[in-house]
Amino acid sequence: MRDKTQTNSAEPGDRLIRAGAIVFFIGTVATLVTVAPLFFGARPFPTYMYGLSMLMAAGFLIAGAGVLRSIAAGRRRARGGTEQPAASR
């Protein structure tokens, strides 16, 4: 049986990375579907391609923000055990 205390234990950075990956994947698949008519000699839908490319870029930026947030949390955790607060010095 699974421990229910661990179901929501993801760090905020991890959730951002996961959300960014999902948005990026949706944007990638949608862009490929939009560009697919090129392979059959038809004209693609250029209006949608720009928007879908922006969706991919947004996913990349969201995931990047999650990575930076995870790095910052790791540094805070590492610093927390060795550094003393300024008031106790």
C-alpha positions as CSV (number, residue, x, y, z in Angstrom):
1,M,0.0,0.0,0.0
2,R,1.2,3.5,-0.9
3,D,2.0,6.1,1.8
4,K,-0.6,8.8,1.3
5,T,1.7,11.5,2.9
6,Q,4.0,11.3,-0.2
7,T,1.3,12.0,-2.8
8,N,1.7,15.7,-2.7
9,S,5.3,16.0,-1.7
10,A,6.6,17.4,-5.0
11,E,8.6,20.6,-4.7
12,P,7.1,23.7,-6.3
13,G,9.9,23.7,-8.8
14,D,9.1,20.1,-9.7
15,R,5.5,21.0,-10.4
16,L,6.7,23.9,-12.7
17,I,9.0,21.6,-14.6
18,R,6.2,19.1,-15.1
19,A,3.7,21.8,-16.2
20,G,6.3,23.3,-18.6
21,A,7.0,19.9,-20.1
22,I,3.3,19.3,-20.7
23,V,2.8,22.7,-22.3
24,F,5.9,22.2,-24.5
25,F,4.8,18.7,-25.5
26,I,1.3,19.9,-26.5
27,G,2.8,22.8,-28.4
28,T,5.2,20.5,-30.2
29,V,2.6,17.9,-31.2
30,A,0.2,20.7,-32.3
31,T,3.0,22.3,-34.4
32,L,3.9,19.0,-36.1
33,V,0.2,18.4,-36.9
34,T,-0.1,21.9,-38.3
35,V,3.1,21.5,-40.4
36,A,2.2,17.9,-41.6
37,P,0.4,19.2,-44.8
38,L,3.8,20.2,-46.1
39,F,4.8,16.6,-46.4
40,F,1.8,15.9,-48.6
41,G,2.4,18.9,-50.8
42,A,-0.4,21.1,-49.4
43,R,-0.1,24.5,-47.8
44,P,0.4,24.6,-44.0
45,F,-1.6,26.9,-41.8
46,P,1.0,29.6,-41.0
47,T,-1.3,31.6,-38.7
48,Y,-1.5,28.7,-36.3
49,M,2.2,27.8,-36.6
50,Y,3.3,31.1,-35.0
51,G,0.9,30.7,-32.1
52,L,1.8,27.1,-31.5
53,S,5.5,27.9,-31.6
54,M,4.9,30.5,-28.9
55,L,3.2,27.7,-26.9
56,M,6.3,25.7,-27.2
57,A,8.4,28.7,-26.1
58,A,6.1,29.3,-23.1
59,G,6.5,25.6,-22.0
60,F,10.2,26.0,-22.3
61,L,10.2,29.1,-20.1
62,I,7.9,27.6,-17.5
63,A,10.1,24.6,-17.2
64,G,13.2,26.8,-17.0
65,A,11.6,28.8,-14.2
66,G,11.0,25.4,-12.4
67,V,14.6,24.5,-12.8
68,L,15.7,27.8,-11.3
69,R,13.3,27.5,-8.5
70,S,14.6,24.0,-7.7
71,I,18.2,25.2,-7.7
72,A,17.3,28.0,-5.4
73,A,15.5,25.7,-3.0
74,G,18.5,23.3,-3.0
75,R,20.8,26.2,-2.2
76,R,18.6,27.4,0.6
77,R,18.5,23.9,2.0
78,A,22.3,23.5,1.8
79,R,22.9,26.9,3.3
80,G,20.3,26.4,6.1
81,G,22.3,23.8,8.0
82,T,25.7,25.6,8.0
83,E,24.9,29.3,8.3
84,Q,23.7,30.9,11.6
85,P,21.2,33.7,11.6
86,A,22.7,37.2,12.0
87,A,20.8,37.9,15.3
88,S,22.7,35.1,17.1
89,R,26.2,36.2,16.2
